[in-house]
């Protein structure tokens, strides 16, 4: 069994910054892709950023240049540095990771990010 636990959400003013963390624990052999998604009020969950095991990153157009995804494989942790936050970034942010050898994916419980104008 694998667990993903996010932290770092909160309330911030527009233009501010937050750093989210997600730690994977449990029966881990190796981690493939780690990613962040978000669900804004009244909208479906959407991809924010991904970080593959090969070191490639990908971002949603809406966050390019403002958000940075990184990972520490030794700590089974993925981070999301969010700068220049906008009210439209308000959402519940979810961590996702897929694991070898099955490729099965797991979700964290989510952390709320609220950006006030």
PLY file of the C-alpha trace (Angstrom):
ply
format ascii 1.0
element vertex 117
property float x
property float y
property float z
element edge 116
property int vertex1
property int vertex2
end_header
0.00 0.00 0.00
1.19 3.50 -0.87
0.21 6.82 0.63
0.72 10.33 -0.69
0.50 13.19 1.76
0.45 16.82 0.62
1.28 19.87 2.67
1.94 23.56 2.19
-1.43 24.87 1.10
-3.00 27.95 2.60
-4.28 31.47 2.04
-2.10 33.97 0.21
-2.59 37.34 -1.44
-2.36 37.75 -5.18
1.26 38.04 -6.24
2.44 35.89 -3.36
4.09 32.48 -3.27
3.48 29.07 -1.80
5.41 25.82 -1.89
3.54 22.53 -1.89
5.13 19.25 -0.88
4.00 15.67 -1.38
5.67 12.72 0.31
5.12 9.15 -0.84
5.38 6.36 1.72
4.63 2.67 1.98
5.62 -0.23 -0.23
7.65 1.73 -2.79
9.98 0.07 -5.24
10.47 3.04 -7.52
8.41 5.99 -8.61
7.66 6.74 -12.23
5.86 10.01 -12.91
5.01 12.46 -10.15
2.56 15.23 -10.85
0.33 17.94 -9.49
-3.30 18.44 -10.46
-5.85 20.94 -9.24
-9.60 21.23 -9.02
-10.96 24.75 -9.01
-14.47 25.44 -7.70
-17.05 24.23 -10.20
-14.44 22.75 -12.54
-12.96 19.35 -13.26
-9.58 18.29 -11.99
-6.85 19.51 -14.36
-3.16 18.82 -14.82
-0.80 21.46 -13.44
2.67 19.93 -13.88
4.43 16.60 -14.30
7.93 15.31 -13.58
8.89 11.99 -15.13
11.44 9.53 -13.80
13.64 10.54 -16.73
13.71 14.14 -15.57
11.30 15.67 -18.05
8.84 18.30 -16.89
5.64 19.57 -18.39
3.36 22.44 -17.38
-0.13 23.63 -18.10
-0.03 26.81 -20.18
-1.76 28.74 -17.41
1.13 28.20 -14.96
4.18 28.28 -17.24
6.78 30.74 -16.01
5.15 30.97 -12.57
5.16 27.42 -11.18
8.11 25.02 -10.89
7.85 21.31 -10.20
10.79 19.47 -8.68
11.40 16.14 -6.99
13.78 14.59 -4.50
13.98 10.89 -5.31
15.90 10.10 -2.13
12.99 11.46 -0.11
10.19 10.21 -2.42
8.99 13.79 -2.50
7.67 16.11 -5.18
7.37 19.87 -4.77
5.44 22.63 -6.50
6.83 26.13 -6.11
4.09 28.58 -6.98
5.02 32.21 -7.58
3.06 35.23 -8.78
-0.14 33.57 -7.64
-3.44 34.75 -9.08
-6.98 34.41 -7.74
-7.68 31.95 -10.57
-5.07 29.62 -9.05
-7.46 29.02 -6.17
-8.15 25.28 -6.07
-7.59 22.06 -4.22
-4.20 20.77 -5.33
-3.66 17.03 -5.60
-0.46 15.07 -5.80
-0.32 12.05 -8.13
2.35 9.41 -8.53
2.69 6.18 -10.46
4.89 3.36 -9.25
6.91 0.49 -10.64
6.57 -2.32 -11.45
2.77 -2.19 -11.80
2.43 1.36 -13.10
-0.46 1.85 -10.70
-1.19 5.45 -9.77
-2.15 6.92 -6.43
-3.62 10.25 -5.36
-3.07 12.36 -2.30
-5.96 13.74 -0.28
-5.53 17.28 -1.59
-4.48 20.58 -0.08
-6.42 23.83 -0.41
-4.78 26.87 -1.98
-6.71 30.12 -1.81
-5.46 33.29 -3.47
-7.18 36.51 -2.46
-7.35 39.56 -4.72
0 1
1 2
2 3
3 4
4 5
5 6
6 7
7 8
8 9
9 10
10 11
11 12
12 13
13 14
14 15
15 16
16 17
17 18
18 19
19 20
20 21
21 22
22 23
23 24
24 25
25 26
26 27
27 28
28 29
29 30
30 31
31 32
32 33
33 34
34 35
35 36
36 37
37 38
38 39
39 40
40 41
41 42
42 43
43 44
44 45
45 46
46 47
47 48
48 49
49 50
50 51
51 52
52 53
53 54
54 55
55 56
56 57
57 58
58 59
59 60
60 61
61 62
62 63
63 64
64 65
65 66
66 67
67 68
68 69
69 70
70 71
71 72
72 73
73 74
74 75
75 76
76 77
77 78
78 79
79 80
80 81
81 82
82 83
83 84
84 85
85 86
86 87
87 88
88 89
89 90
90 91
91 92
92 93
93 94
94 95
95 96
96 97
97 98
98 99
99 100
100 101
101 102
102 103
103 104
104 105
105 106
106 107
107 108
108 109
109 110
110 111
111 112
112 113
113 114
114 115
115 116
